[in-house]
Amino acid sequence: MDMEGIIQLRGLIQTMHDQQTTVVIVSHDVNLINSVATDVIHFADQSLTYYRGNYIDFLIAKQQHDLHKSRQQQSLEKQRGSMIKAMDNLKKKGSGANNSGSKKLSKAVSSRKKKLERHGIEKDEHGHRMTTQKASTGIKAGSINALDASTRKNQTYKELSKRADISVAPVPDKAVQFCFHDTNCVWGEALISALDVGHGFDIPQDHNANTSEQTSPVNYVDPCLEKGMLFDSVDLSIEENKTVCILGSNSSGKTTLLKILAKEIAPREGEVHYAHNANICYFDQHKADELVTDGMHKYGQDTCSITLLCQMFPKKIEQDIRKSLADFGMGPQQSSTHIQFLSGGERCRLCLSMLMLQDPHVLIMDEPSNHLDPESVEALAYGLKNWNGTVVMVSHDVHLIRLLEGTCYVLVETEGKLRRLEGGIDSFLKILGAKEIQ
């Protein structure tokens, strides 16, 4: 969905909200969530956690919640340490006591062990301890009682304490990182120069016929734009170590323009010049899916990411392949998973790893954030901003474009021209009639 469609969707959701209609959406679009959400449900560790507010409020509340659990665990560990030390002292006294005294000390140790097991159970408003039968309600994270009761039997207090001595901080599903290794940029000139480039499909012989029929202001098309042409007279200079974002509505020709710049297709009009020996790599989700499909066809259904890349780059050693995958958050488990079972986001990471093994100087990317969650989108932006290569990107993700802080162009569908946006993404949103999103 393009930005204009997202704005219309936001207006529709707002209308439904005004009509007291409950709307449940699943989205990775941070700006959409921030603009329409009144509540956020976080699904993690096979459980749902509810937060009031939008995505920003969710991040603040979750950070505070995680900090509270961490401090609570530190407090529990300190208290447990004191209790264990007291039991050790009682055991030392019992070793030298007579038979009667030894029984008393043994009972004292047993009593303190039970107290240690109950340690961490909160009390209700009447001062009564909450029971464990309430689906763990009232049990502090990091306490011994938070462990499964069936696994606590016949264990010493030191064994119980060791099991409870674990971090309660959230464990990420994968490493959220995109590390693009630096390239040797030494040209000091534009790496790609497009001059009077035009392209279209199914262009009739008499392309100027019936242009007078489109006279409605809503459907106005520049009469200078040839019929069947997506765009013409596009001039674009991609400088070294720069980031360029191309905006526009769906079907305006953005992907076609990217493929021309990436040498995937030849333009019908104009020409494109490239710096000598500049290595240009092209990424889109279709290419990521084709990488997996072709890999299974050539090397078998059981091919994993490591095997696939080792076959594609026989001159690379396996250690370099593993490092490249790890640079994009593909740990040992994901790297050894059969590629047919990789998620959309993991296929995206695999494809980026494959491209970086080719040592590109220019990355041309078409909607790279389609299958990435918000944390991964931010990691992608951070990785690209710290890379010394050149990036040309088409995206409808407002958050990603803002984070990249690149030069923005818009491909105007009705004109077939590429226009530079001096105000960046925010000026484009204003043109579409959107309110400025903070």
C-alpha positions in Angstrom: 0.0 0.0 0.0 1.4 3.4 -1.0 1.4 6.5 1.3 -1.8 7.9 -0.2 -3.5 4.6 0.5 -2.2 4.5 4.1 -3.5 8.1 4.6 -6.9 7.0 3.4 -6.8 3.9 5.6 -6.0 6.1 8.6 -9.0 8.3 7.8 -11.2 5.2 7.5 -10.0 3.9 10.9 -10.6 7.3 12.5 -14.1 7.4 11.1 -14.8 3.9 12.5 -13.4 5.0 15.8 -15.7 8.0 15.9 -18.6 5.5 15.3 -17.6 3.5 18.4 -16.4 0.6 16.3 -13.5 -1.6 17.6 -10.7 -2.0 15.0 -8.0 -4.6 15.4 -5.0 -4.3 13.1 -1.6 -6.1 12.8 1.0 -3.7 11.3 4.7 -2.9 11.3 4.0 0.6 10.2 5.1 2.7 13.1 3.5 5.9 11.8 0.2 4.2 11.2 0.2 2.7 14.7 1.1 6.0 16.3 -1.6 7.9 14.5 -4.6 5.5 15.1 -3.8 3.2 18.0 -5.4 3.7 21.4 -4.1 0.4 22.8 -1.3 -2.0 21.9 -1.3 -5.7 22.5 2.2 -7.2 22.6 2.5 -10.9 21.8 5.7 -12.4 23.1 6.7 -15.6 24.9 3.3 -17.2 24.1 1.4 -14.5 26.1 -0.3 -11.2 25.5 0.5 -8.0 27.3 -1.8 -5.0 27.1 -0.6 -1.4 27.0 -2.6 1.8 26.8 -1.7 4.4 24.1 0.1 4.2 20.8 3.5 2.7 19.8 5.5 5.4 21.5 3.6 4.9 24.7 4.1 1.2 24.4 7.9 1.5 24.1 8.0 3.8 27.1 5.8 1.5 29.2 7.6 -1.7 28.1 11.0 -0.1 29.0 9.8 0.8 32.4 8.3 -2.6 32.9 11.5 -4.4 31.9 13.5 -2.0 34.2 11.2 -2.8 37.1 11.6 -6.6 36.6 15.3 -6.2 36.5 15.5 -4.2 39.7 13.0 -6.6 41.3 15.2 -9.6 40.4 18.3 -7.9 41.9 16.4 -7.3 45.2 15.2 -10.9 45.3 18.7 -12.2 44.7 20.0 -10.1 47.5 17.4 -11.3 49.9 17.9 -14.9 48.8 21.6 -14.6 49.5 21.0 -13.5 53.1 18.5 -16.4 53.6 21.0 -19.0 52.2 23.8 -17.6 54.3 21.6 -18.0 57.4 20.8 -21.6 56.5 24.5 -22.4 55.9 25.3 -21.1 59.4 22.6 -23.2 61.0 24.0 -26.3 59.2 27.4 -25.6 60.6 26.0 -25.3 64.1 24.1 -28.5 63.7 27.3 -30.5 62.8 28.7 -30.0 66.3 25.4 -30.2 68.3 24.0 -33.2 70.2 21.2 -35.4 68.9 18.4 -33.2 70.4 20.0 -29.9 69.2 20.7 -31.3 65.7 17.0 -32.1 65.3 16.0 -28.6 66.2 18.5 -27.1 63.8 17.3 -29.5 61.1 13.8 -28.3 61.6 14.9 -24.7 61.5 16.8 -25.3 58.2 13.7 -27.0 56.7 11.5 -24.1 57.8 13.8 -21.6 56.2 13.8 -23.7 53.0 10.0 -23.5 52.8 10.3 -19.8 53.5 12.8 -19.5 50.6 10.4 -21.3 48.3 7.6 -18.9 49.3 9.9 -15.9 48.8 8.7 -13.7 46.0 5.0 -14.3 46.4 3.2 -11.0 46.7 0.4 -10.2 49.1 -3.1 -9.0 48.3 -4.8 -5.9 49.8 -5.7 -8.0 52.9 -2.1 -9.0 53.6 -2.7 -12.6 52.5 -0.2 -14.3 50.2 -1.5 -15.0 46.7 -1.6 -18.7 45.8 0.2 -20.3 42.9 -3.1 -21.7 41.6 -3.9 -18.3 40.0 -1.9 -18.8 36.8 1.2 -17.3 38.4 -0.7 -14.2 39.4 1.1 -12.4 42.3 4.4 -14.2 41.8 7.3 -12.0 41.2 9.4 -12.7 38.2 12.8 -14.2 39.2 11.5 -15.8 42.3 11.8 -19.6 43.0 8.0 -19.9 43.1 7.9 -18.7 39.5 9.4 -22.1 38.6 7.2 -25.0 37.7 6.1 -26.7 41.0 6.5 -30.2 39.6 10.2 -29.5 38.9 11.0 -28.1 42.4 10.5 -31.3 44.3 13.4 -33.1 46.0 15.9 -30.3 45.2 18.1 -28.6 47.7 17.8 -24.9 48.5 21.0 -24.2 46.6 19.7 -26.0 43.5 16.5 -24.0 43.7 18.4 -20.8 44.1 20.6 -21.6 41.2 17.6 -22.3 39.0 16.0 -19.0 40.0 19.2 -17.1 39.4 18.3 -16.2 35.7 17.8 -13.0 33.9 14.2 -11.8 33.6 15.1 -9.4 30.8 13.3 -10.2 27.5 15.3 -12.4 25.1 15.1 -11.3 21.5 14.0 -13.9 18.9 17.0 -12.9 16.8 19.8 -10.4 16.6 18.3 -7.2 15.4 21.2 -5.9 13.4 22.2 -5.0 9.8 25.9 -4.6 9.5 27.0 -3.4 6.0 30.8 -3.8 5.7 32.5 -0.7 4.2 33.4 -0.5 0.6 36.2 1.2 -1.3 34.6 4.4 -2.6 37.3 6.3 -4.5 35.6 7.8 -7.6 34.8 11.3 -6.4 32.1 11.6 -9.1 28.5 10.5 -9.7 28.3 6.8 -9.8 25.0 6.8 -11.8 23.8 9.5 -14.2 20.4 9.2 -15.9 19.9 11.5 -18.9 16.4 12.0 -20.4 15.4 8.5 -19.5 11.9 7.3 -20.4 10.1 4.0 -20.3 6.7 2.5 -20.9 4.8 -0.6 -21.9 2.4 -1.4 -24.8 3.1 2.0 -26.5 0.8 2.3 -29.6 2.1 3.5 -32.9 -0.1 6.6 -32.8 0.8 7.5 -29.2 -0.5 11.1 -29.4 -4.0 10.0 -30.3 -7.0 10.6 -28.0 -4.9 12.8 -25.6 -7.7 15.4 -25.7 -10.1 12.9 -24.0 -8.4 13.2 -20.6 -9.6 16.7 -19.7 -10.9 16.0 -16.2 -8.8 17.8 -13.5 -8.9 14.7 -11.4 -7.5 12.4 -14.2 -5.4 15.1 -15.8 -2.3 13.8 -17.6 0.4 16.0 -19.0 -0.3 16.0 -22.8 3.5 16.0 -23.3 3.7 12.5 -21.7 3.4 10.0 -24.5 0.6 7.5 -24.2 1.8 4.2 -22.7 4.9 5.9 -21.2 5.3 5.6 -17.4 7.8 8.5 -17.4 10.0 10.4 -19.7 12.8 13.0 -19.6 14.0 11.8 -16.2 17.3 13.2 -15.1 19.0 11.9 -12.0 22.5 12.0 -10.6 23.5 9.5 -7.9 26.5 10.9 -6.1 29.0 8.7 -4.2 28.2 8.0 -0.5 24.7 9.5 -0.8 21.2 8.2 0.1 18.4 8.8 -2.4 14.7 8.0 -1.7 12.3 7.9 -4.6 8.6 8.4 -3.6 5.4 8.1 -5.6 2.1 6.3 -5.8 1.7 2.7 -6.9 2.0 2.2 -10.6 3.8 5.4 -11.1 6.9 3.6 -12.4 9.2 3.7 -9.4 10.2 0.0 -9.6 10.8 0.3 -13.4 13.1 3.2 -12.8 15.0 1.3 -10.2 15.4 -1.6 -12.5 16.8 0.7 -15.2 19.3 2.2 -12.8 20.3 -1.4 -11.7 20.8 -2.5 -15.3 18.0 -5.0 -15.0 16.2 -3.6 -18.0 17.1 -1.0 -20.7 15.2 2.3 -21.0 13.1 3.0 -24.1 14.5 6.5 -24.2 17.6 8.3 -23.0 20.7 6.7 -21.5 22.3 5.9 -18.2 26.0 6.3 -17.5 27.9 4.5 -14.7 31.2 5.1 -13.0 34.0 2.8 -14.2 34.0 -0.5 -12.3 31.2 0.6 -10.0 29.5 -2.6 -8.6 25.7 -2.2 -8.4 23.4 -4.6 -6.6 19.6 -4.7 -6.8 17.3 -5.9 -4.0 13.6 -6.5 -3.8 11.4 -9.1 -2.1 10.9 -11.0 -5.4 14.6 -11.4 -5.7 14.8 -12.7 -2.2 12.0 -15.3 -3.0 13.7 -16.2 -6.3 17.0 -16.8 -4.4 15.2 -19.4 -2.2 13.3 -21.0 -5.1 16.3 -21.2 -7.3 18.4 -22.5 -4.4 16.0 -25.4 -3.7 15.8 -26.2 -7.4 19.6 -26.3 -7.9 20.8 -27.7 -4.5 17.8 -29.6 -3.1 14.9 -29.0 -0.6 17.2 -29.5 2.4 19.5 -26.7 1.5 20.3 -24.3 4.3 21.5 -20.7 4.1 25.1 -21.6 4.7 25.1 -24.3 2.1 23.4 -22.1 -0.4 25.9 -19.2 -0.1 28.9 -21.6 0.0 27.7 -23.0 -3.4 27.1 -19.5 -4.8 30.5 -18.2 -3.6 32.9 -21.1 -3.8 35.9 -18.8 -3.4 34.7 -17.7 0.0 35.5 -19.7 3.1 32.7 -20.9 5.3 33.8 -18.6 8.2 33.3 -15.6 6.0 29.8 -16.9 4.9 28.8 -17.4 8.6 30.0 -13.9 9.5 28.1 -12.4 6.6 24.9 -14.1 7.8 25.5 -13.1 11.4 26.0 -9.5 10.3 22.4 -9.5 9.2 21.0 -11.2 12.3 21.1 -14.8 10.9 22.4 -16.7 13.9 23.4 -20.4 13.9 19.8 -21.6 14.2 18.5 -19.5 11.3 21.6 -20.2 9.2 21.1 -24.0 9.5 17.4 -23.9 8.9 16.2 -25.2 5.5 15.7 -22.2 3.3 12.1 -23.2 2.4 11.1 -22.6 6.0 12.6 -19.2 6.3 10.2 -16.3 7.0 9.9 -13.3 4.8 12.2 -11.3 7.1 14.8 -14.0 7.2 14.7 -14.3 3.4 15.3 -10.6 3.2 18.3 -10.9 5.5 19.7 -13.9 3.5 19.4 -11.9 0.3 21.1 -8.8 1.8 23.9 -11.1 3.0 24.3 -12.6 -0.5 24.4 -9.1 -2.0 27.1 -7.9 0.5 29.3 -10.9 -0.4 29.5 -9.3 -3.8 31.1 -6.2 -2.4 28.7 -3.6 -3.9 29.4 0.1 -4.2 25.7 0.9 -4.8 22.7 -0.8 -3.3 19.4 -0.2 -5.1 16.6 -1.4 -2.9 12.9 -1.7 -3.6 10.7 -1.8 -0.5 13.3 -3.5 1.8 11.1 -3.1 4.9 8.1 -5.1 3.6 8.7 -8.1 5.9 10.6 -6.4 8.8 9.3 -5.5 12.2 9.8 -2.0 13.7 13.0 -3.0 15.5 14.5 -4.4 12.3 13.5 -1.4 10.3 15.3 0.8 12.7 18.3 -1.5 12.6 18.3 -1.4 8.8 18.2 2.4 8.8 21.1 2.5 11.3 23.2 0.0 9.3 22.6 1.9 6.0 23.4 5.3 7.6 26.7 4.0 8.9 27.6 2.4 5.6 30.0 4.3 3.4 28.4 3.1 0.2 25.6 4.6 -1.9 21.9 3.8 -1.5 19.0 4.3 -3.9 15.7 3.2 -2.3 12.0 3.1 -3.1 9.8 2.8 0.1 6.4 3.7 1.4 7.7 3.4 5.0 7.6 7.0 6.4 9.6 6.0 9.5 12.4 4.4 7.5 12.7 7.3 5.2 12.9 9.8 8.1 15.5 7.7 9.8 17.7 7.6 6.6 17.6 11.4 6.2 18.3 11.1 2.5 17.5 13.2 -0.5 13.9 12.7 -1.6 12.5 12.7 -5.1 8.9 12.0 -6.2 7.9 10.4 -9.5 4.8 12.3 -10.4 2.4 9.9 -12.2 0.4 12.5 -14.1 3.5 14.2 -15.4 5.9 11.3 -15.8 8.6 13.5 -14.3 11.0 13.1 -11.4 10.8 16.1 -9.0 13.1 16.8 -6.1 11.4 17.4 -2.7 13.2 20.2 -0.8 11.2 19.5 2.3 11.8 15.8 2.2 9.1 13.2 3.2 7.1 15.7 5.3 6.6 18.0 2.4 5.3 15.0 0.4 2.9 14.1 3.1 1.6 17.7 3.1 1.1 17.4 -0.6 -1.0 14.3 -0.1 -3.1 16.3 2.4 -1.7 14.4 5.4 -1.2 16.0 8.8 2.4 16.2 10.0 3.3 13.1 12.0 5.6 13.8 14.9 
